């Protein structure tokens, strides 16, 4: 009689161990991606790099837009293709090397083309575009694998674990960034070192996530109706909030540009990175706990705090300007966690690809609002840009109040 339960344990434990292994791979991947994002932070490092090159505001605004939009816009068009893969991790592995190639091209351009600024900018933008394009190809498989291998009740904990240690690593890496930017090396060599470190962190993280043991599922040969999610009133309301948040995000890269050009704080970018990462990490502990009760409340709190950041950027004395990045890390942690988990929980399993693909594609289109933000900053000044962003975040807060509780 005692053999039955023991045999049962032998059949169950490998499954539990496999799930735990997948969970750990996703967590460690998150830590390394955090490091990569710190060395190539679009709102601080890349914007500061472009500002030092003398790039116009619209081009500076294009940098984070390329990364965000490139990772989102292709998803709706790729959803039918991705659905045909019994195991989505296979596609993820195939494009990881191409993503890494883009980051390596950015680093090589900074190492080799410093004497030719126009060629440097061209090589940098080509590498950024290549990375962004293939990020879009891999993003949908990534979310599909996470959704398949992580139970719904552990998703908030997964992102919390990724963000907690990853944020602490990013906090420490911010001081490394500050030290590298202060090295007595000619521009752009300090940035070349940062791009190389980013390539190392990203490449390792992508490789580890590629080891995930994803269970196979029957491929979906039927055509996926990408307009189907629009029949859901909850999805339409969520989309409205994402659009408003995307428009409000037009100011995000220009807090660093304002620090470089208006305050002369170019060497403090590493410190600002550390403050941003610290706030993101510590606040994530609170947001993850609140997300267990529902992502809507986290989204509303994040949007409320986001209204304050552009106002503080205008009102704080220069010596206290770092508080803007503390607040930025706090509300972006809330918005990133809330929008991700809300969409995953809102989507029915059989329509997940369509929900994720369409939602992220629309959000990606409005990521180009940072280009508009650059134009506003150049034409009307930073004050007009920050006030407009505050108003748009307030509208997102108002629209978010009408979101249904995710099921």
Phi, psi and omega per residue, in radians:
X1 nan -0.526 -3.069
X2 -1.344 -0.248 -3.096
X3 -1.264 -0.516 -3.102
X4 -1.063 -0.968 3.136
X5 -1.031 -0.671 -3.121
X6 -1.132 -0.732 3.104
X7 -1.119 -0.609 3.092
X8 -1.096 -0.704 3.130
X9 -1.148 -0.641 3.119
X10 -1.116 -0.528 -3.115
X11 -1.450 -0.446 -3.073
X12 -1.591 -0.741 -3.030
X13 -1.029 -0.738 3.099
X14 -1.014 -0.624 3.122
X15 -1.157 -0.774 3.115
X16 -1.101 -0.728 3.131
X17 -1.108 -0.688 -3.141
X18 -1.139 -0.734 3.109
X19 -1.105 -0.697 3.141
X20 -1.186 -0.678 3.098
X21 -1.089 -0.786 3.101
X22 -1.057 -0.725 3.136
X23 -1.055 -0.778 -3.111
X24 -1.179 -0.679 3.093
X25 -1.075 -0.723 3.121
X26 -1.142 -0.650 -3.138
X27 -1.179 -0.853 -3.124
X28 -1.126 -0.661 3.031
X29 -0.970 -0.751 3.126
X30 -1.094 -0.683 3.125
X31 -1.090 -0.778 -3.100
X32 -1.245 -0.613 3.065
X33 -1.135 -0.640 3.051
X34 -1.006 -0.810 3.126
X35 -1.080 -0.807 3.118
X36 -1.044 -0.728 3.122
X37 -1.151 -0.477 3.100
X38 -1.259 -0.809 -3.139
X39 -1.189 -0.448 3.131
X40 -2.146 0.636 -3.112
X41 -1.007 2.086 -3.043
X42 -1.206 -0.560 -3.081
X43 -1.421 -0.301 -3.078
X44 -2.150 -1.075 -3.056
X45 -1.217 -0.942 -3.084
X46 -1.171 -0.659 3.094
X47 -1.151 -0.704 3.088
X48 -1.133 -0.680 3.097
X49 -1.062 -0.847 -3.133
X50 -1.155 -0.647 3.117
X51 -1.096 -0.697 3.104
X52 -1.167 -0.508 3.074
X53 -1.321 -0.167 -3.118
X54 1.425 0.390 -3.115
X55 -1.201 2.549 3.076
X56 -1.164 2.827 -3.073
X57 -1.028 -0.687 -3.125
X58 -1.102 -0.659 3.119
X59 -1.226 -0.665 3.075
X60 -1.076 -0.732 3.099
X61 -1.140 -0.423 3.141
X62 -1.233 -0.467 -3.039
X63 -1.082 -0.990 3.091
X64 -1.165 -0.488 3.117
X65 -1.130 -0.713 3.116
X66 -1.054 -0.770 -3.109
X67 -1.178 -0.787 -3.081
X68 -1.308 -0.856 -3.108
X69 -1.191 -0.699 3.122
X70 -1.062 -0.523 3.115
X71 -1.457 -0.187 -3.043
X72 -2.034 -0.756 -2.990
X73 -1.007 -0.739 -3.096
X74 -1.176 -0.187 -2.922
X75 -1.138 -0.704 -3.129
X76 -1.125 -0.679 -3.117
X77 -1.298 -0.455 -3.136
X78 -1.511 -0.268 -3.030
X79 -0.959 -0.804 3.113
X80 -1.096 -0.638 3.137
X81 -1.179 -0.782 -3.123
X82 -1.124 -0.625 -3.091
X83 -1.105 -0.353 -3.110
X84 -1.385 -0.226 -3.122
X85 -1.452 2.115 3.049
X86 -1.060 -0.575 3.108
X87 -2.254 1.931 -3.053
X88 -1.224 -0.345 -3.114
X89 -1.116 -0.430 3.129
X90 -1.092 -0.791 3.115
X91 -1.151 -0.687 3.122
X92 -0.996 -0.782 -3.129
X93 -1.119 -0.647 -3.053
X94 -1.134 -0.557 -3.066
X95 -1.732 -0.104 -3.101
X96 -1.065 -0.717 -3.126
X97 -1.141 -0.617 3.136
X98 -1.238 -0.629 3.045
X99 -1.088 -0.773 -3.132
X100 -1.120 -0.630 3.131
X101 -1.026 -0.664 3.118
X102 -1.091 -0.769 -3.140
X103 -1.171 -0.683 3.109
X104 -1.095 -0.677 3.101
X105 -1.096 -0.681 3.076
X106 -1.063 -0.786 -3.117
X107 -1.141 -0.778 -3.130
X108 -1.110 -0.678 3.108
X109 -1.055 -0.749 -3.131
X110 -1.221 -0.567 3.119
X111 -1.273 -0.658 -2.913
X112 -1.865 -0.367 -2.959
X113 -1.984 0.368 -3.107
X114 -1.076 -0.496 -3.131
X115 -1.348 -0.195 -3.131
X116 -2.208 1.494 -3.028
X117 -0.953 -0.683 -3.115
X118 -1.179 -0.715 3.074
X119 -1.172 -0.653 3.088
X120 -1.037 -0.832 -3.131
X121 -1.114 -0.682 -3.140
X122 -1.147 -0.819 3.124
X123 -1.116 -0.692 3.105
X124 -1.061 -0.825 -3.117
X125 -1.176 -0.634 3.105
X126 -1.130 -0.742 3.094
X127 -1.129 -0.723 3.123
X128 -1.110 -0.743 -3.141
X129 -1.143 -0.729 3.127
X130 -1.084 -0.788 3.108
X131 -1.087 -0.762 -3.107
X132 -1.140 -0.729 -3.108
X133 -1.061 -0.821 -3.094
X134 -1.420 -0.282 2.931
X135 -1.110 -0.688 3.097
X136 -1.096 -0.629 3.128
X137 -1.204 -0.600 -3.053
X138 -1.593 -0.276 -3.039
X139 -1.146 -0.811 -3.121
X140 -1.108 -0.801 3.024
X141 -1.011 -0.645 3.126
X142 -1.047 -0.862 -3.100
X143 -1.198 -0.600 3.076
X144 -1.111 -0.753 3.136
X145 -1.138 -0.752 3.114
X146 -1.059 -0.791 -3.123
X147 -1.120 -0.625 -3.106
X148 -1.354 -0.566 -3.017
X149 -1.773 -0.139 -3.130
X150 -2.094 2.043 3.104
X151 -1.006 2.628 -3.078
X152 -0.946 -0.698 -3.076
X153 -1.274 -0.203 3.137
X154 -1.843 0.003 -3.057
X155 -1.175 -0.776 3.115
X156 -1.093 -0.684 3.116
X157 -1.152 -0.632 3.111
X158 -1.053 -0.884 -3.113
X159 -1.210 -0.524 3.068
X160 -1.149 -0.778 3.135
X161 -1.134 -0.704 3.078
X162 -1.069 -0.767 -3.027
X163 -1.383 -0.501 -3.083
X164 -1.148 -1.092 -3.121
X165 -1.231 -0.681 3.111
X166 -1.043 -0.688 3.112
X167 -1.180 -0.658 3.081
X168 -1.135 -0.714 3.069
X169 -1.092 -0.697 3.124
X170 -1.168 -0.629 3.081
X171 -1.031 -0.812 3.115
X172 -1.196 -0.673 3.135
X173 -1.121 -0.479 3.102
X174 -1.048 -0.646 3.083
X175 -1.208 -0.590 3.052
X176 -1.130 -0.733 3.092
X177 -1.047 -0.777 3.130
X178 -1.059 -0.748 3.127
X179 -1.142 -0.700 -3.142
X180 -1.157 -0.734 -3.138
X181 -1.185 -0.371 3.126
X182 -1.590 -0.030 3.136
X183 -1.098 2.534 3.129
X184 -1.341 1.030 3.135
X185 -2.045 2.557 3.118
X186 -1.195 2.545 3.025
X187 -1.116 2.372 0.197
X188 -1.870 0.433 -3.055
X189 -1.022 -0.697 3.084
X190 -1.029 -0.675 3.119
X191 -1.234 -0.562 3.077
X192 -1.066 -0.700 3.088
X193 -1.107 -0.714 3.126
X194 -1.117 -0.739 3.142
X195 -1.138 -0.641 3.117
X196 -1.165 -0.723 3.086
X197 -1.126 -0.652 3.081
X198 -1.099 -0.725 3.110
X199 -1.082 -0.710 3.137
X200 -1.127 -0.788 -3.126
X201 -1.165 -0.828 -3.138
X202 -1.082 -0.822 -3.093
X203 -1.031 -0.741 3.125
X204 -1.153 -0.755 -3.135
X205 -1.107 -0.769 -3.140
X206 -1.148 -0.647 3.105
X207 -1.095 -0.785 -3.096
X208 -1.136 -0.739 3.124
X209 -1.141 -0.511 3.092
X210 -1.127 -0.251 3.101
X211 -1.461 -0.035 -3.120
X212 -1.020 2.323 3.101
X213 -1.575 1.629 -3.104
X214 -1.562 2.280 3.079
X215 -1.196 2.475 3.129
X216 -1.307 2.635 3.036
X217 -2.372 2.798 -3.135
X218 -1.101 2.231 3.124
X219 -1.128 2.551 -3.138
X220 -1.711 1.846 -3.119
X221 -1.515 -0.310 -3.106
X222 -1.275 2.743 -3.112
X223 -1.228 2.324 3.105
X224 -1.548 2.203 3.114
X225 -1.458 1.780 -3.090
X226 -1.261 -0.229 3.094
X227 -1.582 -0.137 -3.113
X228 -0.982 -0.740 3.142
X229 -1.032 -0.439 -3.113
X230 -1.198 -0.258 3.078
X231 -1.336 -0.223 3.136
X232 -1.543 2.080 3.120
X233 -1.043 -0.636 3.132
X234 -1.117 -0.691 3.132
X235 -1.181 -0.690 3.137
X236 -1.104 -0.687 3.104
X237 -1.193 -0.684 3.092
X238 -1.092 -0.712 -3.140
X239 -1.099 -0.679 3.120
X240 -1.088 -0.721 3.112
X241 -1.134 -0.776 -3.141
X242 -1.063 -0.669 3.130
X243 -1.134 -0.770 3.131
X244 -1.145 -0.690 3.091
X245 -1.134 -0.675 3.107
X246 -1.103 -0.749 3.102
X247 -1.135 -0.731 3.135
X248 -1.129 -0.503 -3.133
X249 -1.201 0.035 3.120
X250 -1.030 -0.391 -3.090
X251 -1.619 -0.208 -2.961
X252 -0.969 -0.821 -3.115
X253 -1.328 -0.150 -2.996
X254 -1.640 -0.049 2.951
X255 -1.161 -0.716 3.102
X256 -1.232 -0.704 3.118
X257 -1.096 -0.718 3.089
X258 -1.060 -0.701 3.121
X259 -1.118 -0.699 -3.107
X260 -1.279 -0.827 -2.966
X261 -1.568 -0.650 -3.075
X262 -1.652 -0.600 -3.073
X263 -1.806 -0.243 -3.119
X264 1.193 0.596 -3.085
X265 -1.807 0.615 -3.069
X266 -1.000 -0.654 -3.113
X267 -1.358 -0.124 3.130
X268 -1.602 0.073 -3.108
X269 -1.050 -0.641 3.103
X270 -1.110 -0.721 3.081
X271 -1.089 -0.764 3.123
X272 -1.083 -0.637 3.067
X273 -1.065 -0.762 -3.137
X274 -1.125 -0.748 3.116
X275 -1.102 -0.739 3.110
X276 -1.058 -0.850 -3.106
X277 -1.139 -0.693 3.126
X278 -1.090 -0.802 3.141
X279 -1.138 -0.728 3.126
X280 -1.045 -0.761 -3.060
X281 -1.211 -0.903 -3.080
X282 -1.166 -0.722 3.140
X283 -1.186 -0.475 -3.139
X284 -1.077 -0.525 3.075
X285 -1.047 -0.737 3.105
X286 -1.228 -0.805 -3.079
X287 -1.101 -0.660 -3.137
X288 -1.132 -0.685 3.096
X289 -1.127 -0.757 -3.137
X290 -1.183 -0.568 -3.120
X291 -1.170 -0.390 3.093
X292 -1.126 -0.434 3.084
X293 -1.580 -0.150 -3.119
X294 2.429 2.460 -3.079
X295 -1.377 -0.340 -3.091
X296 -1.058 -0.793 -3.132
X297 -1.078 -0.652 3.112
X298 -1.154 -0.716 3.136
X299 -1.090 -0.756 -3.123
X300 -1.129 -0.737 3.124
X301 -1.148 -0.694 3.119
X302 -1.107 -0.755 3.126
X303 -1.138 -0.637 3.103
X304 -1.105 -0.772 3.111
X305 -1.176 -0.596 -3.126
X306 -1.099 -0.515 3.105
X307 -1.074 -0.497 -3.024
X308 -1.435 -0.524 -3.002
X309 -1.026 -0.865 -3.140
X310 -1.126 -0.515 3.109
X311 -1.239 -0.707 3.093
X312 -1.119 -0.635 3.137
X313 -1.030 -0.553 -3.140
X314 -1.511 -0.510 -2.973
X315 -1.695 -0.480 -3.061
X316 -1.262 2.524 2.991
X317 -1.171 2.719 -3.061
X318 -0.958 -0.601 -3.104
X319 -1.182 -0.332 -3.128
X320 -1.907 0.249 -3.041
X321 -1.109 -0.426 3.118
X322 -1.031 -0.388 3.123
X323 -1.085 -0.479 3.110
X324 -1.071 -0.701 -3.114
X325 -1.335 -0.501 2.986
X326 -1.073 -0.799 -3.140
X327 -1.210 -0.683 3.128
X328 -1.061 -0.776 3.099
X329 -1.082 -0.636 -3.115
X330 -1.173 -0.855 -3.062
X331 -1.376 -0.526 3.084
X332 -1.208 -0.558 3.040
X333 -1.062 -0.751 3.130
X334 -1.143 -0.829 -3.069
X335 -1.201 -0.685 3.124
X336 -1.119 -0.792 3.141
X337 -1.167 -0.781 -3.034
X338 -1.187 -0.806 -3.101
X339 -1.179 -0.614 3.129
X340 -1.185 -0.934 -3.074
X341 -1.220 -0.586 3.131
X342 -1.092 -0.803 -3.116
X343 -1.157 -0.735 3.116
X344 -1.083 -0.685 -3.110
X345 -1.370 -0.486 -3.131
X346 -1.296 -0.567 -3.013
X347 -1.335 2.243 2.986
X348 -1.121 2.504 -3.085
X349 -0.937 -0.683 -3.090
X350 -1.308 -0.211 -3.135
X351 -2.097 0.313 -3.014
X352 -1.072 -0.750 -3.112
X353 -1.067 -0.731 -3.131
X354 -1.175 -0.757 -3.139
X355 -1.100 -0.875 -3.105
X356 -1.158 -0.777 -3.098
X357 -1.096 -0.871 -3.110
X358 -1.189 -0.747 -3.130
X359 -1.063 -0.798 -3.110
X360 -1.284 -0.557 3.109
X361 -1.144 -0.802 3.126
X362 -1.106 -0.766 3.101
X363 -1.076 -0.635 3.130
X364 -1.142 -0.650 3.102
X365 -1.054 -0.735 -3.095
X366 -1.415 -0.079 2.992
X367 -1.134 -0.383 3.112
X368 -1.264 0.048 3.040
X369 -1.056 -0.398 3.110
X370 -1.145 -0.470 3.044
X371 -1.163 -0.763 3.045
X372 -1.057 -0.673 3.102
X373 -1.061 -0.674 3.093
X374 -1.135 -0.691 3.102
X375 -1.135 -0.749 3.127
X376 -1.089 -0.745 -3.138
X377 -1.093 -0.722 -3.132
X378 -1.252 -0.690 -3.028
X379 -1.492 -0.685 -3.009
X380 -2.039 -0.220 3.117
X381 1.775 2.868 -3.115
X382 -1.152 -0.559 -3.124
X383 -1.077 -0.803 3.134
X384 -1.099 -0.720 3.137
X385 -1.080 -0.833 -3.077
X386 -1.195 -0.647 3.109
X387 -1.177 -0.693 3.105
X388 -1.115 -0.722 3.121
X389 -1.103 -0.721 3.117
X390 -1.058 -0.726 3.139
X391 -1.144 -0.693 -3.136
X392 -1.206 -0.658 3.058
X393 -1.119 -0.625 3.095
X394 -1.125 -0.685 3.087
X395 -1.138 -0.683 3.092
X396 -1.091 -0.682 3.090
X397 -1.083 -0.765 3.128
X398 -1.102 -0.780 -3.134
X399 -1.192 -0.586 -3.134
X400 -1.152 -0.443 3.121
X401 -1.123 -0.362 -3.110
X402 -1.649 0.050 3.115
X403 -1.206 2.454 3.031
X404 -1.307 2.761 3.014
X405 -1.187 2.310 -3.113
X406 -1.209 2.521 -3.098
X407 -1.676 nan nan
